Amino acid sequence: MNSEQIIEVRGLTKKFKNITAVDNLNLNVLRGDVFGFLGPNGAGKSTTIRMLLSLIKPNSGSIKIFGLPLEKNRNEILQKIGAIVETPDFYKYLSAYKNLEILSRLSGIEVSRNKIMKMLELVGLEKRYKSKVKTFSHGMKQRLGIAQALLHDPELIILDEPTTGLDPQGMKEIRDLILYLSKEENKTVFLSSHILREVELIATRMIIINRGAAQVEGTVEGLLNTDIMSVTFEVDQIDKAIQIINGTNWKIFYKSHAKNQINLEMTKDEIAGLNKYLIEKGIMVNSIVPVRSLEDFFLKITEAGEK
């Protein structure tokens, strides 16, 4: 992984009257990252993105993109960025192809027919290039928005909640497209989202913000790779299973139970041992579900930030 910094933010702060939307934020996005910008709704994600795109000005702090100060090099920087902020807007009664043709002209980019068709193929819409946008699903419009953002072959792609309102299939399509752009097209992707599972599946590095302030930053693997994990054992004889656990050294891992499920916090190595012991004692273990995930981690971080 290249260590070249594509986005470097230092002390970024934005206030709206007496509300601090972004509070002394620092972040580093490296070339080749799929960078997850995580936080609950209202955490300051969209405000940060608008500052990165110079749509609004910060009260204080600095933004460098491609190693250049944004304030002094706005036009040069924005020519190398493709972005979707909120839901893309199109001419509903025109075709997908015609929309891209007109929008490229409006933005001052000369794009050939081959390039437009290549972008439509990239996002899986080449067979619908003649269809009016009013016939498109929400997910298809999102993919068309990404095609528009890619027309000028940007180095950095900024996506603000690209899967909002999509069904599971639509989410998968966007996720696969982001992975393709990263791995096959060598794009750096800055992905804002509150859908934690999506980010866990595709991001290489991430930052979690809450109330405009950074809570934690690092690689997804590093942040989630803790020795202790939450796990749920589903058993057939709950009372007997709890009695057995309480009579062993495993009792220190017990947290709670409900119906036929026992919740414990333990190391990966201990899980297999407990499973074997319960079976030997006549307990049927129907399932073992580890619940250590980005969502679990995220909730712990943001709840700590609320205190």
Solvent accessible surface area in square Angstrom, and as a share of the most:
residue,aa,sasa,rsa
1,M,156,0.69
2,N,79,0.40
3,S,90,0.58
4,E,76,0.34
5,Q,63,0.28
6,I,1,0.01
7,I,0,0.00
8,E,51,0.23
9,V,0,0.00
10,R,93,0.34
11,G,22,0.21
12,L,0,0.00
13,T,18,0.10
14,K,29,0.12
15,K,104,0.44
16,F,91,0.38
17,K,202,0.86
18,N,141,0.72
19,I,115,0.59
20,T,51,0.30
21,A,18,0.14
22,V,0,0.00
23,D,63,0.33
24,N,98,0.50
25,L,0,0.00
26,N,69,0.35
27,L,0,0.00
28,N,32,0.16
29,V,0,0.00
30,L,33,0.16
31,R,69,0.25
32,G,25,0.24
33,D,0,0.00
34,V,3,0.01
35,F,0,0.00
36,G,0,0.00
37,F,0,0.00
38,L,0,0.00
39,G,0,0.00
40,P,44,0.28
41,N,116,0.59
42,G,81,0.78
43,A,2,0.01
44,G,9,0.09
45,K,11,0.05
46,S,43,0.28
47,T,21,0.12
48,T,0,0.00
49,I,0,0.00
50,R,60,0.22
51,M,1,0.01
52,L,0,0.00
53,L,16,0.08
54,S,31,0.20
55,L,106,0.53
56,I,47,0.24
57,K,153,0.65
58,P,45,0.28
59,N,93,0.48
60,S,60,0.39
61,G,42,0.40
62,S,57,0.37
63,I,14,0.07
64,K,83,0.35
65,I,0,0.00
66,F,27,0.11
67,G,50,0.48
68,L,53,0.27
69,P,54,0.34
70,L,9,0.05
71,E,153,0.68
72,K,172,0.73
73,N,36,0.18
74,R,106,0.39
75,N,105,0.54
76,E,87,0.39
77,I,0,0.00
78,L,44,0.22
79,Q,128,0.57
80,K,65,0.27
81,I,11,0.05
82,G,2,0.02
83,A,37,0.29
84,I,9,0.05
85,V,39,0.22
86,E,112,0.50
87,T,79,0.46
88,P,20,0.13
89,D,125,0.65
90,F,20,0.08
91,Y,101,0.39
92,K,120,0.51
93,Y,148,0.56
94,L,64,0.32
95,S,21,0.14
96,A,0,0.00
97,Y,31,0.12
98,K,83,0.35
99,N,0,0.00
100,L,0,0.00
101,E,32,0.14
102,I,43,0.22
103,L,30,0.15
104,S,4,0.03
105,R,154,0.56
106,L,126,0.63
107,S,74,0.48
108,G,69,0.66
109,I,48,0.24
110,E,169,0.76
111,V,31,0.18
112,S,67,0.43
113,R,129,0.47
114,N,121,0.62
115,K,57,0.24
116,I,2,0.01
117,M,45,0.20
118,K,110,0.47
119,M,12,0.05
120,L,0,0.00
121,E,108,0.48
122,L,37,0.18
123,V,5,0.03
124,G,47,0.46
125,L,2,0.01
126,E,57,0.26
127,K,182,0.77
128,R,86,0.31
129,Y,50,0.19
130,K,152,0.64
131,S,28,0.18
132,K,94,0.40
133,V,1,0.01
134,K,103,0.44
135,T,76,0.44
136,F,11,0.05
137,S,61,0.39
138,H,67,0.30
139,G,10,0.09
140,M,25,0.11
141,K,55,0.23
142,Q,6,0.03
143,R,31,0.11
144,L,0,0.00
145,G,2,0.02
146,I,0,0.00
147,A,0,0.00
148,Q,63,0.28
149,A,8,0.06
150,L,5,0.03
151,L,4,0.02
152,H,53,0.24
153,D,89,0.46
154,P,1,0.01
155,E,61,0.27
156,L,0,0.00
157,I,0,0.00
158,I,0,0.00
159,L,0,0.00
160,D,4,0.02
161,E,32,0.15
162,P,3,0.02
163,T,10,0.06
164,T,66,0.38
165,G,67,0.65
166,L,16,0.08
167,D,88,0.45
168,P,113,0.71
169,Q,107,0.47
170,G,6,0.06
171,M,42,0.19
172,K,89,0.38
173,E,52,0.23
174,I,0,0.00
175,R,45,0.16
176,D,61,0.32
177,L,11,0.06
178,I,2,0.01
179,L,48,0.24
180,Y,89,0.34
181,L,1,0.00
182,S,17,0.11
183,K,143,0.60
184,E,112,0.50
185,E,57,0.26
186,N,119,0.61
187,K,17,0.07
188,T,1,0.01
189,V,0,0.00
190,F,0,0.00
191,L,6,0.03
192,S,0,0.00
193,S,4,0.02
194,H,64,0.28
195,I,38,0.19
196,L,12,0.06
197,R,137,0.50
198,E,16,0.07
199,V,0,0.00
200,E,40,0.18
201,L,79,0.39
202,I,10,0.05
203,A,12,0.09
204,T,54,0.31
205,R,35,0.13
206,M,0,0.00
207,I,1,0.00
208,I,0,0.00
209,I,0,0.00
210,N,6,0.03
211,R,160,0.58
212,G,0,0.00
213,A,29,0.23
214,A,48,0.37
215,Q,62,0.28
216,V,34,0.20
217,E,61,0.28
218,G,21,0.20
219,T,64,0.37
220,V,12,0.07
221,E,135,0.61
222,G,50,0.48
223,L,26,0.13
224,L,14,0.07
225,N,98,0.50
226,T,63,0.37
227,D,114,0.59
228,I,89,0.45
229,M,15,0.07
230,S,19,0.12
231,V,1,0.01
232,T,17,0.10
233,F,0,0.00
234,E,49,0.22
235,V,1,0.00
236,D,74,0.38
237,Q,72,0.32
238,I,33,0.17
239,D,110,0.57
240,K,84,0.35
241,A,0,0.00
242,I,24,0.12
243,Q,133,0.59
244,I,27,0.14
245,I,1,0.00
246,N,75,0.38
247,G,68,0.66
248,T,24,0.14
249,N,134,0.69
250,W,44,0.15
251,K,111,0.47
252,I,129,0.65
253,F,33,0.14
254,Y,62,0.24
255,K,119,0.50
256,S,50,0.32
257,H,88,0.39
258,A,59,0.46
259,K,185,0.79
260,N,57,0.29
261,Q,72,0.32
262,I,0,0.00
263,N,51,0.26
264,L,1,0.01
265,E,57,0.26
266,M,0,0.00
267,T,41,0.24
268,K,109,0.46
269,D,126,0.65
270,E,59,0.26
271,I,23,0.12
272,A,71,0.55
273,G,30,0.29
274,L,0,0.00
275,N,38,0.19
276,K,129,0.54
277,Y,61,0.23
278,L,0,0.00
279,I,97,0.49
280,E,111,0.50
281,K,94,0.40
282,G,48,0.46
283,I,3,0.01
284,M,123,0.55
285,V,28,0.16
286,N,78,0.40
287,S,42,0.27
288,I,57,0.29
289,V,75,0.43
290,P,72,0.45
291,V,65,0.37
292,R,66,0.24
293,S,31,0.20
294,L,0,0.00
295,E,92,0.41
296,D,38,0.20
297,F,39,0.16
298,F,15,0.06
299,L,84,0.42
300,K,114,0.48
301,I,37,0.19
302,T,10,0.06
303,E,94,0.42
304,A,63,0.49
305,G,32,0.31
306,E,85,0.38
307,K,208,0.88
